[in-house]
Amino acid sequence: MKILFFSDVHGSPECFDLLTERIAEFQPDLLALLGDVLYHGPRNPLYDTYAPANLVDKINAYRDKIAAVRGNCDCEVDQMLLKFPMMADFTQIFDGTQRFFLTHGHLWFERNLPPVPAGTILAHGHTHIPEIKTLDNGITVFNPGSTTLPKRGNPNSYGTWDNGVLSVRLLDDGQVFMQEKTG
């Protein structure tokens, strides 16, 4: 299975347009949306391309491929506009024996791990900082970064899972930014 992970779109149709180019190139079986879809959030700047109403139809076009979780900036009004379920705090998906625990990252993260077995990939956003790190307990923490509002000087990014390899990729051109073979 090929999975494309993305998080923290925060209402940017322009950044989502770039992501659709990467989706067309990668041809994933599943899109894992790790929260914070429409609203920019009170701690984030209001940027020039902020237009959540213009994002709704674009992202809904992928509804049949999306597995989504709720971010700390997502609410019931967002769910009324989006044509895929996105209000759960977490979901799990499996690629063969590989377990992915999808969450936004404001509830479960490296210092507050969910009750999952070793070998699980904990995929989350929230920090807007890309990361791939396997902990001593065997859980891999994976953050694809943010498509829209990267932090700490990181680039706009998204993630992929392909044949046992986790990657964080640059939104602009799809090039690998960081990568780790798992399992």
Contacts in CASP RR format, 6 or more apart in sequence:
PFRMAT RR
TARGET T0000
AUTHOR 0000-0000-0000
METHOD contacts of the structure
MODEL  1
MKILFFSDVHGSPECFDLLTERIAEFQPDLLALLGDVLYHGPRNPLYDTY
APANLVDKINAYRDKIAAVRGNCDCEVDQMLLKFPMMADFTQIFDGTQRF
FLTHGHLWFERNLPPVPAGTILAHGHTHIPEIKTLDNGITVFNPGSTTLP
KRGNPNSYGTWDNGVLSVRLLDDGQVFMQEKTG
1 29 0 8 1.000
1 30 0 8 1.000
1 95 0 8 1.000
1 96 0 8 1.000
1 161 0 8 1.000
2 26 0 8 1.000
2 27 0 8 1.000
2 28 0 8 1.000
2 29 0 8 1.000
2 30 0 8 1.000
2 160 0 8 1.000
2 161 0 8 1.000
2 162 0 8 1.000
3 28 0 8 1.000
3 29 0 8 1.000
3 30 0 8 1.000
3 31 0 8 1.000
3 32 0 8 1.000
3 93 0 8 1.000
3 95 0 8 1.000
3 100 0 8 1.000
3 160 0 8 1.000
3 161 0 8 1.000
3 162 0 8 1.000
4 22 0 8 1.000
4 23 0 8 1.000
4 26 0 8 1.000
4 28 0 8 1.000
4 30 0 8 1.000
4 31 0 8 1.000
4 32 0 8 1.000
4 158 0 8 1.000
4 159 0 8 1.000
4 160 0 8 1.000
5 32 0 8 1.000
5 34 0 8 1.000
5 123 0 8 1.000
5 142 0 8 1.000
5 144 0 8 1.000
5 158 0 8 1.000
5 159 0 8 1.000
5 160 0 8 1.000
5 161 0 8 1.000
6 19 0 8 1.000
6 31 0 8 1.000
6 32 0 8 1.000
6 33 0 8 1.000
6 34 0 8 1.000
6 144 0 8 1.000
6 147 0 8 1.000
6 158 0 8 1.000
6 159 0 8 1.000
7 33 0 8 1.000
7 34 0 8 1.000
7 35 0 8 1.000
7 36 0 8 1.000
7 104 0 8 1.000
7 124 0 8 1.000
7 125 0 8 1.000
7 126 0 8 1.000
7 143 0 8 1.000
7 144 0 8 1.000
7 145 0 8 1.000
7 146 0 8 1.000
7 147 0 8 1.000
8 34 0 8 1.000
8 35 0 8 1.000
8 36 0 8 1.000
8 125 0 8 1.000
8 126 0 8 1.000
8 128 0 8 1.000
8 145 0 8 1.000
8 146 0 8 1.000
8 147 0 8 1.000
8 148 0 8 1.000
8 149 0 8 1.000
9 15 0 8 1.000
9 16 0 8 1.000
9 19 0 8 1.000
9 33 0 8 1.000
9 35 0 8 1.000
9 36 0 8 1.000
9 37 0 8 1.000
9 38 0 8 1.000
9 55 0 8 1.000
9 59 0 8 1.000
9 147 0 8 1.000
9 148 0 8 1.000
10 36 0 8 1.000
10 37 0 8 1.000
10 38 0 8 1.000
10 39 0 8 1.000
10 40 0 8 1.000
10 41 0 8 1.000
10 44 0 8 1.000
10 50 0 8 1.000
10 73 0 8 1.000
10 146 0 8 1.000
10 148 0 8 1.000
10 149 0 8 1.000
11 37 0 8 1.000
11 38 0 8 1.000
11 39 0 8 1.000
11 40 0 8 1.000
11 50 0 8 1.000
11 51 0 8 1.000
11 52 0 8 1.000
11 55 0 8 1.000
11 148 0 8 1.000
12 47 0 8 1.000
12 49 0 8 1.000
12 50 0 8 1.000
12 51 0 8 1.000
12 55 0 8 1.000
12 147 0 8 1.000
12 148 0 8 1.000
13 49 0 8 1.000
13 51 0 8 1.000
13 54 0 8 1.000
13 55 0 8 1.000
13 58 0 8 1.000
14 49 0 8 1.000
15 49 0 8 1.000
15 147 0 8 1.000
15 148 0 8 1.000
15 156 0 8 1.000
15 171 0 8 1.000
16 55 0 8 1.000
16 58 0 8 1.000
16 59 0 8 1.000
16 147 0 8 1.000
17 58 0 8 1.000
18 147 0 8 1.000
18 156 0 8 1.000
18 171 0 8 1.000
18 172 0 8 1.000
19 147 0 8 1.000
19 158 0 8 1.000
19 171 0 8 1.000
20 58 0 8 1.000
22 158 0 8 1.000
22 169 0 8 1.000
22 171 0 8 1.000
22 174 0 8 1.000
23 31 0 8 1.000
23 62 0 8 1.000
25 174 0 8 1.000
26 160 0 8 1.000
26 162 0 8 1.000
28 65 0 8 1.000
28 160 0 8 1.000
29 65 0 8 1.000
30 65 0 8 1.000
30 66 0 8 1.000
30 67 0 8 1.000
30 93 0 8 1.000
31 62 0 8 1.000
31 65 0 8 1.000
31 66 0 8 1.000
31 67 0 8 1.000
32 66 0 8 1.000
32 67 0 8 1.000
32 68 0 8 1.000
32 93 0 8 1.000
32 100 0 8 1.000
32 102 0 8 1.000
32 123 0 8 1.000
33 66 0 8 1.000
33 67 0 8 1.000
33 68 0 8 1.000
33 69 0 8 1.000
33 86 0 8 1.000
34 68 0 8 1.000
34 69 0 8 1.000
34 71 0 8 1.000
34 102 0 8 1.000
34 103 0 8 1.000
34 104 0 8 1.000
34 105 0 8 1.000
34 123 0 8 1.000
34 124 0 8 1.000
34 125 0 8 1.000
34 126 0 8 1.000
34 144 0 8 1.000
35 68 0 8 1.000
35 69 0 8 1.000
35 70 0 8 1.000
35 71 0 8 1.000
35 73 0 8 1.000
35 74 0 8 1.000
35 86 0 8 1.000
35 104 0 8 1.000
35 125 0 8 1.000
36 71 0 8 1.000
36 72 0 8 1.000
36 73 0 8 1.000
36 74 0 8 1.000
36 104 0 8 1.000
36 125 0 8 1.000
36 126 0 8 1.000
37 55 0 8 1.000
37 59 0 8 1.000
37 68 0 8 1.000
37 71 0 8 1.000
37 74 0 8 1.000
37 78 0 8 1.000
37 82 0 8 1.000
37 86 0 8 1.000
38 52 0 8 1.000
38 55 0 8 1.000
38 56 0 8 1.000
38 73 0 8 1.000
38 74 0 8 1.000
38 78 0 8 1.000
38 81 0 8 1.000
38 82 0 8 1.000
39 52 0 8 1.000
39 73 0 8 1.000
39 74 0 8 1.000
39 75 0 8 1.000
39 78 0 8 1.000
40 46 0 8 1.000
40 47 0 8 1.000
40 50 0 8 1.000
40 52 0 8 1.000
40 73 0 8 1.000
40 149 0 8 1.000
41 73 0 8 1.000
44 149 0 8 1.000
45 149 0 8 1.000
47 148 0 8 1.000
47 149 0 8 1.000
56 81 0 8 1.000
56 82 0 8 1.000
59 66 0 8 1.000
59 82 0 8 1.000
60 82 0 8 1.000
60 83 0 8 1.000
60 84 0 8 1.000
63 82 0 8 1.000
63 83 0 8 1.000
63 84 0 8 1.000
66 84 0 8 1.000
66 86 0 8 1.000
67 91 0 8 1.000
67 93 0 8 1.000
67 102 0 8 1.000
68 82 0 8 1.000
68 84 0 8 1.000
68 85 0 8 1.000
68 86 0 8 1.000
68 91 0 8 1.000
69 86 0 8 1.000
69 88 0 8 1.000
69 89 0 8 1.000
69 90 0 8 1.000
69 91 0 8 1.000
69 102 0 8 1.000
69 103 0 8 1.000
69 104 0 8 1.000
70 86 0 8 1.000
70 87 0 8 1.000
70 88 0 8 1.000
70 89 0 8 1.000
70 104 0 8 1.000
71 104 0 8 1.000
71 105 0 8 1.000
71 106 0 8 1.000
71 126 0 8 1.000
72 104 0 8 1.000
72 106 0 8 1.000
72 126 0 8 1.000
74 86 0 8 1.000
74 87 0 8 1.000
76 87 0 8 1.000
78 86 0 8 1.000
79 85 0 8 1.000
79 86 0 8 1.000
79 87 0 8 1.000
89 103 0 8 1.000
89 104 0 8 1.000
89 107 0 8 1.000
90 101 0 8 1.000
90 102 0 8 1.000
90 103 0 8 1.000
90 107 0 8 1.000
90 108 0 8 1.000
90 114 0 8 1.000
91 102 0 8 1.000
92 99 0 8 1.000
92 100 0 8 1.000
92 101 0 8 1.000
92 102 0 8 1.000
93 99 0 8 1.000
93 100 0 8 1.000
93 102 0 8 1.000
94 100 0 8 1.000
95 161 0 8 1.000
98 119 0 8 1.000
98 121 0 8 1.000
98 164 0 8 1.000
98 182 0 8 1.000
98 183 0 8 1.000
99 116 0 8 1.000
99 117 0 8 1.000
99 119 0 8 1.000
99 120 0 8 1.000
99 121 0 8 1.000
100 120 0 8 1.000
100 121 0 8 1.000
100 123 0 8 1.000
100 161 0 8 1.000
101 108 0 8 1.000
101 114 0 8 1.000
101 116 0 8 1.000
101 120 0 8 1.000
101 121 0 8 1.000
101 122 0 8 1.000
101 123 0 8 1.000
102 123 0 8 1.000
102 124 0 8 1.000
103 114 0 8 1.000
103 122 0 8 1.000
103 123 0 8 1.000
103 124 0 8 1.000
104 124 0 8 1.000
104 125 0 8 1.000
104 126 0 8 1.000
105 124 0 8 1.000
105 125 0 8 1.000
105 126 0 8 1.000
105 127 0 8 1.000
106 126 0 8 1.000
108 114 0 8 1.000
108 122 0 8 1.000
108 124 0 8 1.000
109 122 0 8 1.000
109 124 0 8 1.000
109 126 0 8 1.000
109 127 0 8 1.000
109 141 0 8 1.000
110 122 0 8 1.000
110 133 0 8 1.000
110 135 0 8 1.000
110 141 0 8 1.000
113 122 0 8 1.000
113 135 0 8 1.000
113 137 0 8 1.000
113 139 0 8 1.000
114 122 0 8 1.000
116 122 0 8 1.000
116 139 0 8 1.000
118 137 0 8 1.000
118 138 0 8 1.000
118 139 0 8 1.000
119 138 0 8 1.000
119 139 0 8 1.000
119 140 0 8 1.000
119 182 0 8 1.000
119 183 0 8 1.000
120 138 0 8 1.000
120 139 0 8 1.000
120 140 0 8 1.000
121 139 0 8 1.000
121 140 0 8 1.000
121 142 0 8 1.000
121 161 0 8 1.000
121 166 0 8 1.000
121 182 0 8 1.000
122 139 0 8 1.000
122 140 0 8 1.000
122 141 0 8 1.000
122 142 0 8 1.000
123 142 0 8 1.000
123 143 0 8 1.000
123 144 0 8 1.000
124 141 0 8 1.000
124 142 0 8 1.000
124 143 0 8 1.000
125 143 0 8 1.000
125 144 0 8 1.000
125 145 0 8 1.000
125 146 0 8 1.000
126 143 0 8 1.000
127 143 0 8 1.000
127 145 0 8 1.000
127 151 0 8 1.000
128 145 0 8 1.000
128 146 0 8 1.000
128 149 0 8 1.000
128 150 0 8 1.000
128 151 0 8 1.000
128 154 0 8 1.000
129 143 0 8 1.000
129 145 0 8 1.000
129 150 0 8 1.000
129 151 0 8 1.000
129 152 0 8 1.000
129 154 0 8 1.000
130 143 0 8 1.000
130 144 0 8 1.000
130 145 0 8 1.000
130 150 0 8 1.000
130 154 0 8 1.000
130 157 0 8 1.000
130 168 0 8 1.000
130 177 0 8 1.000
130 178 0 8 1.000
131 141 0 8 1.000
131 142 0 8 1.000
131 143 0 8 1.000
131 145 0 8 1.000
131 168 0 8 1.000
131 178 0 8 1.000
132 140 0 8 1.000
132 141 0 8 1.000
132 142 0 8 1.000
132 143 0 8 1.000
132 166 0 8 1.000
132 168 0 8 1.000
132 178 0 8 1.000
132 179 0 8 1.000
132 180 0 8 1.000
133 140 0 8 1.000
133 141 0 8 1.000
134 140 0 8 1.000
134 141 0 8 1.000
134 180 0 8 1.000
134 182 0 8 1.000
135 141 0 8 1.000
140 166 0 8 1.000
140 180 0 8 1.000
140 182 0 8 1.000
142 159 0 8 1.000
142 166 0 8 1.000
143 168 0 8 1.000
144 157 0 8 1.000
144 158 0 8 1.000
144 159 0 8 1.000
144 168 0 8 1.000
145 154 0 8 1.000
145 157 0 8 1.000
145 158 0 8 1.000
145 159 0 8 1.000
145 168 0 8 1.000
146 154 0 8 1.000
146 156 0 8 1.000
146 157 0 8 1.000
147 156 0 8 1.000
147 157 0 8 1.000
147 158 0 8 1.000
147 171 0 8 1.000
148 156 0 8 1.000
150 156 0 8 1.000
150 157 0 8 1.000
155 170 0 8 1.000
155 171 0 8 1.000
155 172 0 8 1.000
155 177 0 8 1.000
156 170 0 8 1.000
156 171 0 8 1.000
156 172 0 8 1.000
157 168 0 8 1.000
157 169 0 8 1.000
157 170 0 8 1.000
157 171 0 8 1.000
157 177 0 8 1.000
158 168 0 8 1.000
158 169 0 8 1.000
158 171 0 8 1.000
159 166 0 8 1.000
159 167 0 8 1.000
159 168 0 8 1.000
159 169 0 8 1.000
160 166 0 8 1.000
160 167 0 8 1.000
160 169 0 8 1.000
161 167 0 8 1.000
164 181 0 8 1.000
164 182 0 8 1.000
164 183 0 8 1.000
165 179 0 8 1.000
165 180 0 8 1.000
165 181 0 8 1.000
165 182 0 8 1.000
166 179 0 8 1.000
166 180 0 8 1.000
166 181 0 8 1.000
166 182 0 8 1.000
167 176 0 8 1.000
167 177 0 8 1.000
167 178 0 8 1.000
167 179 0 8 1.000
168 176 0 8 1.000
168 177 0 8 1.000
168 178 0 8 1.000
168 179 0 8 1.000
169 175 0 8 1.000
169 176 0 8 1.000
169 177 0 8 1.000
170 176 0 8 1.000
170 177 0 8 1.000
END
